[in-house]
């Protein structure tokens, strides 16, 4: 199943390939201590949360890369 803005962060964190790609595109994301609090959030919610400091365009870049590589 392809990842979308409706994908739950916890699902990304459970996939080592997705984590590696996320850290490549958005460095340090999966190692950030705050990520544990966001496990139940969707990627869309993260994109709309100013405190996350992750632009929606970067999340979309991650999604596009995951889906192009068949990760998800």
C-alpha positions, 0 to 999 in steps of 0.5 A: 500500500502506498504511503499518503498524507493519511499515513500514520507516523508509527507505520513509517517508524515500523518500516526500516526502509521508510525510516532510512529514506525519511532520514535521508530526505528530512535528516534527523527526523526518526532520531528526534525524541519528539517523534515518539509523541507523534506516532499516532499522528498522520503525516498530514497533521505533522505537515500542519503542525508548526512546532514540527518544523517540517514543510509539507513539501518535504513530506511530499518529497518523502512520500513521492520517493517512498512510492517510487521505490515501492516502500510502503 
